[in-house]
Amino acid sequence: MADKILIVDDSIDNRKLLLKTLGKGDYILLEAADGKEALARAFEFLPDLVLLDVMMPELDGYQVCEALKQDPRTADIPVIFLSAKAETQDKIKGLDTGGVDYITKPFDRGEVLARVRTQLRIRNLMKELIDKQKRLDEDLRAAAVIQMSLLPQSLPTLKEIDIAWKFIPCELIGGDIFNVVLLDENHLGFYMVDVSGHGVPAAMVTVSVSQVLQPHSGYLKKKSDSPPYYKIISPKMVLEALDREYPLERFGKFFTMVYLILNIRTGKLIYSSAGHPPTVLLHPQRPLDLLSQGGTIIGLGGVIPFKEEEKVLSKGDKLIFYTDGVVDFQNQHGESYGEERFLALLRSLEDQPLELILDGVCESLTAFGHQARVQDDVTLLGMEFKDIS
């Protein structure tokens, strides 16, 4: 489709000269004899470029340009001033009001054509860029919907435990993933993963890891020849397998992770962490524990062996899993929220239901950051052990 050019000049001779100059090009040419007519025609036809005289009755070119830039319909239309006012301050004023170029009269036809072509080329490239960005944003929104579908849609409902979670991505798609997996009638698996970086590359790794950590994948359980004909794989061995499967040199990404297996009948748990922030174990009326046993990040090829640790939960104990987006969150002064503040908050909320604890953390982050967006994905997963009878 041909580009539309609006020629604005109170001199009919100047308009005719410009019409003749531009008439050889593949353009749709529009005219306006004064500032008011220029605005009316610009709002009606939305030209791709405006050639604008400065000295006109009622509304001069500067006023017209300012009006165009203040209206969202015409704000992006490039304006080239054509004027006999050749002083430097006149040119500066034209550019300051939103013009992209300034040509002094009497003008050279070749110069006008060249500058018109240049501005239209820039305009069309910007349109293409905006269209591509819109398509990319649509794709990212679709990817975000897919990623959100990987988060637990329905957590196991068991009388022995309560579970709650919060997820605040820093972008449309992020690098955090977590889940609660029913391994058998007595055991639940809890995992949380934080892939380095943000956006599409990190999200692609989270999708892959979430698929690997399905109960039927062979990473969490494997077949056995004797009853019950399966074996639950220990957290240490799960992390070792993932470390082999996701080498840093292959994916260009590493990730931290914690994996915990809980026997909901006895309260016995076993866990291991791969460079992930320590899971917080809250005890009623007792100091909290930090579950920090494990090894280094996933992706380094087993340079440090993973270790695991066992604990036994009592009635009322709560586990809080989280990613470093919580403690690393910064306010406008560059101050980090920090682990000390986070743990103090958990201690003050430990007697509250899980949902209120996680809500309290999110509210505290919001207040600390004065409504600022999170700089990293913020993920929280809580579990309360209720009954061992």
KOLMI-791016 format. One line per field, with one value per residue (C-alpha): residue number from 1; residue in one letter; y, x, z. Coordinates in steps of 0.02 Angstrom, whole numbers, always signed. Layout:
num NUM; ...
residuo a; ...
c2 Y; ...
c1 X; ...
c3 Z; ...
END
This chain:
num 1; 2; 3; 4; 5; 6; 7; 8; 9; 10; 11; 12; 13; 14; 15; 16; 17; 18; 19; 20; 21; 22; 23; 24; 25; 26; 27; 28; 29; 30; 31; 32; 33; 34; 35; 36; 37; 38; 39; 40; 41; 42; 43; 44; 45; 46; 47; 48; 49; 50; 51; 52; 53; 54; 55; 56; 57; 58; 59; 60; 61; 62; 63; 64; 65; 66; 67; 68; 69; 70; 71; 72; 73; 74; 75; 76; 77; 78; 79; 80; 81; 82; 83; 84; 85; 86; 87; 88; 89; 90; 91; 92; 93; 94; 95; 96; 97; 98; 99; 100; 101; 102; 103; 104; 105; 106; 107; 108; 109; 110; 111; 112; 113; 114; 115; 116; 117; 118; 119; 120; 121; 122; 123; 124; 125; 126; 127; 128; 129; 130; 131; 132; 133; 134; 135; 136; 137; 138; 139; 140; 141; 142; 143; 144; 145; 146; 147; 148; 149; 150; 151; 152; 153; 154; 155; 156; 157; 158; 159; 160; 161; 162; 163; 164; 165; 166; 167; 168; 169; 170; 171; 172; 173; 174; 175; 176; 177; 178; 179; 180; 181; 182; 183; 184; 185; 186; 187; 188; 189; 190; 191; 192; 193; 194; 195; 196; 197; 198; 199; 200; 201; 202; 203; 204; 205; 206; 207; 208; 209; 210; 211; 212; 213; 214; 215; 216; 217; 218; 219; 220; 221; 222; 223; 224; 225; 226; 227; 228; 229; 230; 231; 232; 233; 234; 235; 236; 237; 238; 239; 240; 241; 242; 243; 244; 245; 246; 247; 248; 249; 250; 251; 252; 253; 254; 255; 256; 257; 258; 259; 260; 261; 262; 263; 264; 265; 266; 267; 268; 269; 270; 271; 272; 273; 274; 275; 276; 277; 278; 279; 280; 281; 282; 283; 284; 285; 286; 287; 288; 289; 290; 291; 292; 293; 294; 295; 296; 297; 298; 299; 300; 301; 302; 303; 304; 305; 306; 307; 308; 309; 310; 311; 312; 313; 314; 315; 316; 317; 318; 319; 320; 321; 322; 323; 324; 325; 326; 327; 328; 329; 330; 331; 332; 333; 334; 335; 336; 337; 338; 339; 340; 341; 342; 343; 344; 345; 346; 347; 348; 349; 350; 351; 352; 353; 354; 355; 356; 357; 358; 359; 360; 361; 362; 363; 364; 365; 366; 367; 368; 369; 370; 371; 372; 373; 374; 375; 376; 377; 378; 379; 380; 381; 382; 383; 384; 385; 386; 387; 388; 389
residuo m; a; d; k; i; l; i; v; d; d; s; i; d; n; r; k; l; l; l; k; t; l; g; k; g; d; y; i; l; l; e; a; a; d; g; k; e; a; l; a; r; a; f; e; f; l; p; d; l; v; l; l; d; v; m; m; p; e; l; d; g; y; q; v; c; e; a; l; k; q; d; p; r; t; a; d; i; p; v; i; f; l; s; a; k; a; e; t; q; d; k; i; k; g; l; d; t; g; g; v; d; y; i; t; k; p; f; d; r; g; e; v; l; a; r; v; r; t; q; l; r; i; r; n; l; m; k; e; l; i; d; k; q; k; r; l; d; e; d; l; r; a; a; a; v; i; q; m; s; l; l; p; q; s; l; p; t; l; k; e; i; d; i; a; w; k; f; i; p; c; e; l; i; g; g; d; i; f; n; v; v; l; l; d; e; n; h; l; g; f; y; m; v; d; v; s; g; h; g; v; p; a; a; m; v; t; v; s; v; s; q; v; l; q; p; h; s; g; y; l; k; k; k; s; d; s; p; p; y; y; k; i; i; s; p; k; m; v; l; e; a; l; d; r; e; y; p; l; e; r; f; g; k; f; f; t; m; v; y; l; i; l; n; i; r; t; g; k; l; i; y; s; s; a; g; h; p; p; t; v; l; l; h; p; q; r; p; l; d; l; l; s; q; g; g; t; i; i; g; l; g; g; v; i; p; f; k; e; e; e; k; v; l; s; k; g; d; k; l; i; f; y; t; d; g; v; v; d; f; q; n; q; h; g; e; s; y; g; e; e; r; f; l; a; l; l; r; s; l; e; d; q; p; l; e; l; i; l; d; g; v; c; e; s; l; t; a; f; g; h; q; a; r; v; q; d; d; v; t; l; l; g; m; e; f; k; d; i; s
c2 +0; +171; +289; +442; +612; +767; +931; +1082; +1258; +1417; +1455; +1370; +1389; +1294; +1157; +1140; +1129; +993; +900; +903; +851; +704; +660; +549; +437; +304; +411; +464; +654; +757; +947; +1071; +1262; +1304; +1229; +1191; +1103; +1008; +937; +890; +799; +715; +646; +590; +508; +465; +500; +413; +579; +765; +903; +1055; +1241; +1344; +1517; +1502; +1603; +1554; +1395; +1394; +1237; +1217; +1218; +1093; +977; +986; +944; +794; +729; +746; +639; +450; +428; +537; +540; +421; +509; +588; +775; +864; +1053; +1156; +1339; +1498; +1523; +1465; +1519; +1382; +1418; +1393; +1221; +1173; +1226; +1121; +967; +1000; +1004; +831; +856; +726; +843; +1026; +1087; +1271; +1360; +1379; +1190; +1076; +949; +809; +846; +842; +676; +599; +653; +598; +426; +411; +455; +341; +200; +227; +238; +73; -13; +46; -22; -191; -189; -147; -284; -411; -357; -379; -554; -593; -529; -638; -789; -749; -736; -903; -978; -905; -993; -1156; -1133; -1090; -1254; -1344; -1275; -1384; -1360; -1475; -1522; -1687; -1675; -1777; -1765; -1779; -1619; -1445; -1370; -1191; -1096; -926; -891; -715; -717; -568; -578; -656; -821; -867; -997; -1064; -1226; -1332; -1473; -1598; -1776; -1924; -2064; -2195; -2201; -2161; -2046; -1873; -1794; -1605; -1516; -1336; -1283; -1113; -1103; -967; -817; -765; -768; -898; -991; -1018; -1066; -1198; -1283; -1277; -1361; -1499; -1526; -1531; -1670; -1769; -1756; -1843; -2002; -2113; -2044; -2163; -2025; -2028; -2211; -2366; -2541; -2680; -2870; -2888; -2816; -2680; -2694; -2518; -2424; -2241; -2160; -2060; -1870; -1886; -2005; -1896; -1746; -1850; -1908; -1730; -1671; -1796; -1755; -1565; -1523; -1337; -1351; -1429; -1309; -1152; -1149; -1215; -1232; -1248; -1374; -1453; -1623; -1695; -1857; -1862; -2015; -1943; -2086; -2071; -1893; -1955; -1852; -1863; -1722; -1657; -1484; -1432; -1257; -1205; -1089; -1197; -1257; -1184; -1305; -1214; -1301; -1242; -1161; -1213; -1132; -1159; -1276; -1241; -1394; -1356; -1527; -1567; -1510; -1386; -1327; -1444; -1438; -1453; -1639; -1701; -1601; -1607; -1764; -1736; -1778; -1806; -1790; -1865; -1778; -1827; -1705; -1680; -1622; -1437; -1431; -1328; -1331; -1173; -1196; -1038; -972; -837; -712; -686; -643; -557; -439; -259; -97; +70; +103; -57; -139; -327; -404; -531; -699; -625; -520; -668; -790; -663; -640; -828; -843; -706; -794; -975; -1000; -940; -1053; -1085; -970; -825; -856; -850; -700; -615; -643; -571; -421; -391; -395; -273; -153; -169; -131; +6; -85; -113; -261; -412; -427; -618; -749; -764; -939; -1002; -1175; -1221; -1385; -1417; -1589; -1609; -1787; -1945; -2055
c1 +0; +65; +125; +17; +102; +13; +82; +42; +81; -22; +63; -23; +136; +238; +106; +106; +296; +296; +154; +256; +416; +334; +211; +337; +346; +220; +136; -40; -27; -142; -149; -191; -184; -172; -145; -327; -354; -191; -250; -421; -343; -211; -341; -451; -322; -179; -38; +131; +225; +187; +281; +242; +268; +308; +237; +49; -101; -197; -96; +87; +185; +255; +80; +19; +164; +134; -50; -4; +119; -6; -138; -105; -178; -44; +97; +207; +186; +354; +351; +475; +473; +491; +522; +609; +658; +839; +907; +980; +856; +712; +778; +805; +627; +560; +653; +605; +420; +434; +496; +614; +695; +702; +727; +750; +670; +707; +732; +817; +697; +824; +855; +668; +646; +795; +738; +560; +619; +731; +593; +467; +593; +621; +433; +401; +542; +468; +298; +376; +467; +308; +212; +348; +350; +161; +176; +318; +215; +69; +185; +256; +82; +37; +199; +158; -11; +76; +203; +68; -16; +141; +115; +9; -172; -240; -129; -152; -294; -246; -302; -122; -61; -107; -20; -18; +87; +121; +205; +250; +348; +460; +420; +283; +375; +504; +628; +544; +445; +382; +261; +197; +197; +101; +231; +120; -14; +113; +240; +237; +378; +405; +521; +565; +678; +753; +836; +968; +913; +739; +626; +612; +779; +751; +569; +617; +728; +590; +470; +595; +634; +449; +422; +570; +503; +338; +307; +304; +466; +581; +675; +571; +519; +583; +515; +564; +549; +485; +331; +273; +360; +429; +561; +556; +721; +807; +827; +1015; +1001; +870; +987; +1132; +1028; +974; +1154; +1202; +1051; +1072; +1257; +1295; +1389; +1237; +1101; +1198; +1092; +1112; +979; +960; +838; +775; +689; +605; +510; +385; +304; +134; +98; +254; +312; +483; +562; +721; +786; +933; +968; +1068; +1126; +947; +898; +871; +695; +630; +558; +447; +412; +275; +356; +532; +671; +659; +773; +855; +864; +1025; +1104; +1147; +1276; +1309; +1201; +1135; +1244; +1421; +1439; +1452; +1605; +1537; +1440; +1262; +1216; +1046; +972; +826; +706; +545; +401; +285; +105; +98; +269; +273; +392; +422; +509; +561; +671; +803; +687; +617; +776; +863; +717; +779; +689; +719; +870; +958; +930; +896; +751; +874; +866; +869; +713; +628; +662; +609; +444; +415; +447; +320; +190; +227; +63; -42; -120; -12; -111; -93; +95; +123; +7; +107; +270; +199; +127; +294; +386; +262; +280; +471; +479; +346; +246; +402; +401; +500; +671; +669; +533; +461; +401; +338; +274; +213; +164; +95; +101; -63; -90; +14; -126
c3 +0; -49; +89; +125; +138; +204; +133; +242; +179; +166; -1; -147; -250; -121; -113; -303; -306; -174; -262; -422; -332; -245; -383; -471; -319; -272; -139; -95; -79; +32; +54; +191; +177; +363; +535; +576; +410; +437; +603; +532; +384; +492; +612; +467; +353; +474; +350; +357; +347; +367; +274; +381; +352; +507; +472; +449; +512; +670; +709; +661; +620; +796; +869; +740; +777; +965; +939; +830; +959; +1102; +1016; +1024; +849; +770; +897; +797; +628; +576; +541; +427; +444; +285; +324; +270; +453; +445; +615; +724; +865; +742; +693; +875; +918; +775; +835; +1016; +972; +894; +717; +645; +517; +465; +285; +246; +98; -42; -41; -166; -242; -231; -47; -9; -99; -11; +162; +129; +73; +227; +350; +266; +268; +454; +482; +391; +482; +647; +596; +557; +722; +818; +726; +765; +947; +956; +884; +1005; +1152; +1096; +1086; +1258; +1332; +1255; +1324; +1496; +1492; +1449; +1588; +1715; +1668; +1730; +1905; +2019; +1969; +2104; +2249; +2341; +2468; +2621; +2802; +2861; +2777; +2714; +2562; +2494; +2367; +2287; +2120; +2057; +1892; +1856; +1670; +1564; +1581; +1711; +1771; +1928; +1937; +2081; +2116; +2242; +2175; +2247; +2242; +2325; +2459; +2595; +2512; +2435; +2336; +2347; +2226; +2186; +2041; +1999; +1827; +1802; +1700; +1645; +1494; +1358; +1380; +1566; +1538; +1409; +1537; +1669; +1549; +1515; +1699; +1745; +1618; +1684; +1862; +1825; +1930; +1774; +1700; +1794; +1884; +2044; +2045; +1958; +1933; +2050; +2039; +2216; +2301; +2291; +2120; +2124; +2219; +2266; +2217; +2354; +2338; +2326; +2177; +2092; +2099; +2035; +1886; +1844; +1859; +1724; +1615; +1617; +1598; +1591; +1426; +1341; +1395; +1442; +1600; +1775; +1907; +2094; +2164; +2323; +2324; +2479; +2509; +2653; +2731; +2775; +2897; +3004; +2972; +2918; +2779; +2679; +2571; +2472; +2401; +2247; +2291; +2330; +2473; +2629; +2661; +2825; +2954; +3078; +3244; +3363; +3515; +3461; +3357; +3171; +3072; +2904; +2790; +2699; +2670; +2489; +2363; +2225; +2080; +1944; +1789; +1854; +1824; +2003; +2055; +2233; +2287; +2346; +2525; +2603; +2776; +2871; +2989; +3079; +3082; +3229; +3226; +3181; +3097; +2938; +2790; +2686; +2518; +2424; +2285; +2302; +2220; +2394; +2490; +2342; +2308; +2312; +2351; +2264; +2374; +2318; +2488; +2483; +2578; +2648; +2735; +2911; +2879; +2794; +2936; +3067; +2974; +2967; +3153; +3187; +3078; +3123; +3219; +3072; +2939; +2787; +2671; +2792; +2811; +2623; +2605; +2743; +2649; +2487; +2579; +2667; +2500; +2424; +2570; +2568; +2382; +2383; +2247; +2138; +2019; +2075; +1992; +1997; +2004; +2179; +2225; +2393; +2436; +2610; +2692; +2867; +2947; +3041; +3098; +3126; +3192
END
